[in-house]
Amino acid sequence: MKTLFIGYDLNRPGQDYASLIKEIKEVANGCWHNLDSTWLIRTEKTCTQLRDTLRPHMDKGDELLVMDISGVNWAASGFSPSGNEWLHKYV
């Protein structure tokens, strides 16, 4: 299982995030969502598979970035202890 980064901008004013968020939660085997429009999830899916799964829940002009961040170097500040623990365990 790997840790994937998901970042998105839904550009239409008033756009409903519910369908997209539901899909992210359904494919995740654990997730971290402490920043707006940013998720880290544990999954077996590849970046391409996840992109293709999420895209139907977005409008044509929206932006989506999916990256495999398993094992990358990182630093953070200001998150809760549980948020930091998740990051240390899975990234």
TAWO-V602329 format. One record per run of one state. SS is the DSSP state (a for helix, b for strand, c for the rest). FROM is the first residue (numbers start at 1). LEN is the number of residues. If there is no record, write none. Layout:
SS & FROM & LEN
SS & FROM & LEN
This chain:
c & 1 & 1
b & 2 & 8
c & 10 & 8
a & 18 & 10
c & 28 & 3
b & 31 & 5
c & 36 & 2
b & 38 & 6
c & 44 & 3
a & 47 & 9
c & 56 & 7
b & 63 & 6
c & 69 & 12
a & 81 & 10
c & 91 & 1
